[in-house]
C-alpha cells in the first residue's frame, strides 16, 4: 500500500471521530492494522490541512498532548477547536483524557 492510500484510510477513520472526543495517532494506526505506523498517521494529519472536512484537531498523542498544534494556523487554533466541542485543555494537554479518548477498534468493530 502506498502512502496516499494509507492517508485516505486514515482520513476515513478521522472523519468518524465524534465531536467532543479525541483519538490518537497510535489508536488509528492500530485500527488500520499498522500498529507501528503512528508516525505515518501524524504525517497524514499534517497533510490533511489542505482538506477542511478532516477534523485533524481531534487527533492527539498517546497521552493527550496537542502535538500537532503547530500545523494549524495561529498558535491556539487546535485548542480553540477542541474547546468549542467541550474538550477541556490545560498546558496543551486534554484534561480527562481517558474519558474523551475514542478508540476506533472498540467503537467501529
TORPA-4810 file (N, C-alpha, C, O; in nm, 3 decimals):
<nodes>
NODE_1_0.085_-0.119_0.000_0.000_0.000_0.000_0.089_0.123_0.000_0.183_0.133_0.078_X
NODE_2_0.058_0.217_-0.087_0.138_0.339_-0.088_0.085_0.437_0.016_-0.024_0.419_0.070_X
NODE_3_0.163_0.540_0.042_0.127_0.632_0.150_-0.003_0.708_0.118_-0.078_0.741_0.210_X
NODE_4_-0.031_0.735_-0.009_-0.154_0.805_-0.044_-0.276_0.721_-0.005_-0.373_0.774_0.049_X
NODE_5_-0.272_0.591_-0.033_-0.381_0.502_0.006_-0.395_0.496_0.158_-0.506_0.499_0.211_X
NODE_6_-0.282_0.488_0.228_-0.286_0.484_0.373_-0.344_0.614_0.429_-0.426_0.611_0.521_X
NODE_7_-0.301_0.726_0.374_-0.354_0.856_0.418_-0.506_0.859_0.403_-0.576_0.907_0.492_X
NODE_8_-0.558_0.808_0.291_-0.703_0.808_0.268_-0.775_0.723_0.372_-0.884_0.759_0.418_X
NODE_9_-0.715_0.611_0.410_-0.774_0.526_0.514_-0.773_0.599_0.649_-0.869_0.591_0.725_X
NODE_10_-0.664_0.669_0.677_-0.655_0.749_0.800_-0.766_0.853_0.800_-0.836_0.869_0.901_X
NODE_11_-0.783_0.924_0.691_-0.884_1.030_0.683_-1.024_0.975_0.705_-1.107_1.038_0.770_X
NODE_12_-1.049_0.857_0.651_-1.181_0.795_0.668_-1.210_0.771_0.816_-1.321_0.795_0.862_X
NODE_13_-1.110_0.723_0.890_-1.126_0.698_1.034_-1.141_0.830_1.109_-1.229_0.844_1.194_X
NODE_14_-1.056_0.926_1.078_-1.058_1.055_1.150_-1.194_1.123_1.132_-1.242_1.188_1.225_X
NODE_15_-1.254_1.111_1.016_-1.386_1.171_0.994_-1.493_1.109_1.083_-1.599_1.168_1.104_X
NODE_16_-1.467_0.990_1.137_-1.564_0.923_1.224_-1.548_0.957_1.372_-1.632_0.919_1.453_X
NODE_17_-1.441_1.028_1.408_-1.423_1.066_1.549_-1.535_1.163_1.584_-1.549_1.268_1.522_X
NODE_18_-1.615_1.128_1.683_-1.728_1.216_1.719_-1.682_1.351_1.774_-1.576_1.360_1.837_X
NODE_19_-1.761_1.452_1.751_-1.737_1.583_1.810_-1.734_1.566_1.962_-1.816_1.493_2.018_X
NODE_20_-1.640_1.634_2.027_-1.628_1.622_2.172_-1.544_1.504_2.217_-1.537_1.475_2.336_X
NODE_21_-1.481_1.438_2.122_-1.393_1.324_2.153_-1.261_1.345_2.079_-1.254_1.424_1.985_X
NODE_22_-1.157_1.274_2.123_-1.028_1.274_2.053_-0.983_1.130_2.034_-1.029_1.040_2.103_X
NODE_23_-0.894_1.111_1.940_-0.829_0.982_1.923_-0.679_1.008_1.916_-0.634_1.122_1.921_X
NODE_24_-0.602_0.901_1.903_-0.457_0.917_1.899_-0.401_0.859_1.769_-0.464_0.779_1.701_X
NODE_25_-0.282_0.904_1.738_-0.212_0.852_1.620_-0.201_0.700_1.629_-0.226_0.629_1.532_X
NODE_26_-0.163_0.652_1.746_-0.143_0.509_1.766_-0.270_0.427_1.757_-0.269_0.319_1.698_X
NODE_27_-0.379_0.475_1.815_-0.505_0.402_1.807_-0.555_0.392_1.664_-0.610_0.289_1.624_X
NODE_28_-0.537_0.498_1.588_-0.578_0.496_1.447_-0.491_0.398_1.369_-0.542_0.319_1.290_X
NODE_29_-0.360_0.403_1.391_-0.269_0.311_1.321_-0.304_0.165_1.355_-0.308_0.080_1.267_X
NODE_30_-0.328_0.138_1.482_-0.362_0.003_1.525_-0.491_-0.044_1.459_-0.499_-0.157_1.411_X
NODE_31_-0.591_0.042_1.455_-0.718_0.007_1.392_-0.698_-0.029_1.244_-0.765_-0.118_1.192_X
NODE_32_-0.608_0.041_1.179_-0.582_0.017_1.037_-0.489_-0.102_1.014_-0.450_-0.128_0.900_X
NODE_33_-0.453_-0.174_1.121_-0.370_-0.293_1.108_-0.223_-0.262_1.088_-0.148_-0.346_1.039_X
NODE_34_-0.183_-0.144_1.125_-0.046_-0.100_1.105_0.005_-0.036_1.233_0.041_0.082_1.236_X
NODE_35_0.008_-0.115_1.339_0.034_-0.068_1.475_0.158_0.020_1.489_0.160_0.111_1.572_X
NODE_36_0.259_-0.006_1.410_0.384_0.070_1.422_0.388_0.193_1.331_0.494_0.251_1.308_X
NODE_37_0.274_0.232_1.279_0.269_0.343_1.184_0.207_0.470_1.241_0.153_0.551_1.166_X
NODE_38_0.215_0.489_1.372_0.154_0.609_1.429_0.219_0.736_1.373_0.151_0.837_1.357_X
NODE_39_0.346_0.730_1.346_0.413_0.848_1.288_0.357_0.880_1.149_0.344_0.997_1.113_X
NODE_40_0.325_0.776_1.073_0.268_0.798_0.939_0.128_0.858_0.951_0.087_0.938_0.867_X
NODE_41_0.054_0.819_1.055_-0.076_0.882_1.081_-0.053_1.031_1.106_-0.130_1.114_1.059_X
NODE_42_0.051_1.064_1.179_0.086_1.205_1.202_0.117_1.277_1.072_0.076_1.391_1.053_X
NODE_43_0.190_1.211_0.984_0.219_1.272_0.853_0.089_1.297_0.777_0.074_1.400_0.712_X
NODE_44_-0.004_1.203_0.785_-0.134_1.220_0.719_-0.209_1.340_0.777_-0.270_1.417_0.703_X
NODE_45_-0.202_1.355_0.908_-0.269_1.469_0.971_-0.205_1.600_0.926_-0.275_1.698_0.900_X
NODE_46_-0.074_1.602_0.917_-0.004_1.723_0.871_-0.048_1.759_0.729_-0.065_1.877_0.698_X
NODE_47_-0.065_1.659_0.644_-0.104_1.682_0.505_-0.253_1.713_0.491_-0.296_1.763_0.387_X
NODE_48_-0.331_1.683_0.594_-0.477_1.697_0.584_-0.525_1.841_0.588_-0.642_1.866_0.558_X
NODE_49_-0.442_1.934_0.622_-0.486_2.072_0.639_-0.528_2.137_0.508_-0.582_2.248_0.508_X
NODE_50_-0.502_2.069_0.396_-0.550_2.120_0.266_-0.697_2.083_0.246_-0.760_2.132_0.153_X
NODE_51_-0.751_1.997_0.333_-0.887_1.947_0.319_-0.964_1.979_0.447_-0.943_1.915_0.550_X
NODE_52_-1.052_2.075_0.440_-1.116_2.125_0.561_-1.219_2.031_0.622_-1.265_2.055_0.734_X
NODE_53_-1.257_1.923_0.553_-1.357_1.834_0.612_-1.296_1.723_0.697_-1.367_1.633_0.742_X
NODE_54_-1.166_1.728_0.719_-1.099_1.630_0.805_-1.073_1.696_0.941_-0.997_1.793_0.948_X
NODE_55_-1.134_1.646_1.048_-1.118_1.708_1.180_-0.986_1.670_1.247_-0.984_1.602_1.350_X
NODE_56_-0.877_1.714_1.187_-0.743_1.679_1.237_-0.720_1.725_1.380_-0.635_1.670_1.449_X
NODE_57_-0.793_1.825_1.423_-0.776_1.876_1.560_-0.814_1.772_1.665_-0.777_1.785_1.781_X
NODE_58_-0.886_1.668_1.625_-0.929_1.564_1.719_-0.826_1.452_1.736_-0.853_1.354_1.805_X
NODE_59_-0.710_1.466_1.674_-0.605_1.362_1.685_-0.490_1.419_1.767_-0.431_1.521_1.733_X
NODE_60_-0.460_1.350_1.876_-0.356_1.393_1.971_-0.260_1.277_1.995_-0.278_1.168_1.940_X
NODE_61_-0.158_1.300_2.075_-0.065_1.190_2.101_-0.121_1.097_2.210_-0.230_1.120_2.261_X
NODE_62_-0.046_0.995_2.244_-0.096_0.887_2.331_-0.128_0.929_2.474_-0.194_0.855_2.547_X
NODE_63_-0.081_1.046_2.515_-0.113_1.094_2.650_-0.201_1.220_2.646_-0.223_1.284_2.749_X
NODE_64_-0.250_1.254_2.527_-0.341_1.367_2.515_-0.278_1.502_2.486_-0.345_1.605_2.495_X
NODE_65_-0.150_1.502_2.451_-0.084_1.629_2.416_-0.122_1.673_2.275_-0.136_1.591_2.185_X
NODE_66_-0.137_1.803_2.258_-0.169_1.861_2.128_-0.042_1.875_2.045_0.000_1.986_2.013_X
NODE_67_0.017_1.764_2.011_0.147_1.766_1.942_0.138_1.819_1.799_0.239_1.860_1.743_X
NODE_68_0.019_1.819_1.740_0.005_1.868_1.604_-0.034_2.014_1.594_-0.062_2.063_1.485_X
NODE_69_-0.036_2.083_1.707_-0.090_2.220_1.709_-0.014_2.316_1.618_-0.074_2.412_1.568_X
NODE_70_0.115_2.295_1.596_0.191_2.388_1.514_0.158_2.376_1.365_0.207_2.455_1.284_X
NODE_71_0.077_2.276_1.327_0.036_2.262_1.188_-0.094_2.336_1.158_-0.141_2.338_1.044_X
NODE_72_-0.154_2.395_1.261_-0.275_2.475_1.245_-0.235_2.622_1.236_-0.138_2.665_1.297_X
NODE_73_-0.312_2.698_1.158_-0.281_2.841_1.151_-0.313_2.905_1.286_-0.414_2.873_1.348_X
NODE_74_-0.228_2.993_1.328_-0.244_3.052_1.461_-0.192_2.956_1.566_-0.185_2.835_1.543_X
NODE_75_-0.155_3.007_1.679_-0.092_2.921_1.780_-0.192_2.846_1.867_-0.154_2.750_1.934_X
NODE_76_-0.317_2.888_1.868_-0.415_2.823_1.956_-0.535_2.765_1.882_-0.633_2.727_1.947_X
NODE_77_-0.531_2.757_1.750_-0.647_2.710_1.674_-0.687_2.568_1.713_-0.806_2.541_1.732_X
NODE_78_-0.592_2.477_1.725_-0.626_2.339_1.761_-0.697_2.336_1.897_-0.801_2.272_1.911_X
NODE_79_-0.642_2.406_1.994_-0.703_2.413_2.126_-0.842_2.476_2.119_-0.936_2.426_2.180_X
NODE_80_-0.855_2.584_2.044_-0.984_2.653_2.032_-1.090_2.561_1.972_-1.205_2.559_2.017_X
NODE_81_-1.052_2.485_1.869_-1.147_2.394_1.805_-1.192_2.286_1.904_-1.311_2.254_1.912_X
NODE_82_-1.098_2.229_1.978_-1.133_2.126_2.076_-1.221_2.184_2.186_-1.321_2.123_2.225_X
NODE_83_-1.185_2.300_2.235_-1.265_2.363_2.342_-1.405_2.397_2.293_-1.501_2.392_2.371_X
NODE_84_-1.419_2.432_2.166_-1.552_2.463_2.112_-1.640_2.339_2.108_-1.763_2.349_2.097_X
NODE_85_-1.579_2.221_2.117_-1.652_2.094_2.120_-1.668_2.042_2.264_-1.718_1.932_2.286_X
NODE_86_-1.625_2.123_2.360_-1.644_2.085_2.500_-1.527_2.013_2.564_-1.538_1.969_2.679_X
NODE_87_-1.416_2.000_2.493_-1.298_1.933_2.549_-1.215_2.037_2.624_-1.184_2.144_2.571_X
NODE_88_-1.181_2.003_2.745_-1.101_2.095_2.827_-0.953_2.068_2.805_-0.908_1.954_2.804_X
NODE_89_-0.878_2.178_2.786_-0.734_2.172_2.759_-0.661_2.254_2.864_-0.705_2.364_2.899_X
NODE_90_-0.552_2.201_2.913_-0.466_2.278_3.004_-0.321_2.245_2.970_-0.282_2.129_2.962_X
NODE_91_-0.242_2.348_2.951_-0.100_2.332_2.915_-0.082_2.239_2.795_0.002_2.149_2.796_X
NODE_92_-0.162_2.263_2.691_-0.155_2.185_2.566_-0.187_2.037_2.585_-0.139_1.953_2.509_X
NODE_93_-0.266_2.005_2.685_-0.299_1.865_2.712_-0.449_1.851_2.739_-0.509_1.935_2.806_X
NODE_94_-0.509_1.745_2.685_-0.651_1.717_2.706_-0.671_1.673_2.851_-0.609_1.577_2.897_X
NODE_95_-0.759_1.744_2.922_-0.795_1.704_3.058_-0.898_1.590_3.048_-0.972_1.582_2.950_X
NODE_96_-0.902_1.505_3.148_-0.994_1.390_3.146_-0.976_1.307_3.019_-1.073_1.259_2.961_X
NODE_97_-0.851_1.292_2.978_-0.818_1.226_2.851_-0.884_1.089_2.840_-0.941_1.056_2.736_X
NODE_98_-0.876_1.008_2.945_-0.931_0.872_2.937_-1.082_0.872_2.917_-1.138_0.775_2.865_X
NODE_99_-1.149_0.978_2.957_-1.294_0.986_2.939_-1.334_1.029_2.799_-1.444_0.997_2.753_X
NODE_100_-1.247_1.102_2.729_-1.285_1.154_2.597_-1.212_1.085_2.482_-1.239_1.114_2.365_X
NODE_101_-1.120_0.994_2.513_-1.047_0.927_2.405_-1.141_0.829_2.334_-1.218_0.758_2.398_X
NODE_102_-1.131_0.827_2.203_-1.215_0.743_2.118_-1.125_0.641_2.050_-1.034_0.677_1.976_X
NODE_103_-1.151_0.514_2.076_-1.072_0.405_2.019_-1.152_0.341_1.906_-1.252_0.274_1.933_X
NODE_104_-1.111_0.361_1.781_-1.187_0.305_1.671_-1.200_0.153_1.676_-1.298_0.098_1.625_X
NODE_105_-1.103_0.085_1.734_-1.110_-0.061_1.744_-1.226_-0.106_1.832_-1.281_-0.214_1.812_X
NODE_106_-1.262_-0.023_1.929_-1.373_-0.057_2.020_-1.505_-0.001_1.969_-1.611_-0.057_1.997_X
NODE_107_-1.498_0.108_1.896_-1.620_0.177_1.853_-1.671_0.130_1.717_-1.792_0.133_1.691_X
NODE_108_-1.581_0.086_1.630_-1.622_0.056_1.493_-1.631_-0.092_1.461_-1.693_-0.130_1.361_X
NODE_109_-1.573_-0.176_1.543_-1.578_-0.321_1.512_-1.693_-0.390_1.581_-1.710_-0.511_1.565_X
</nodes>
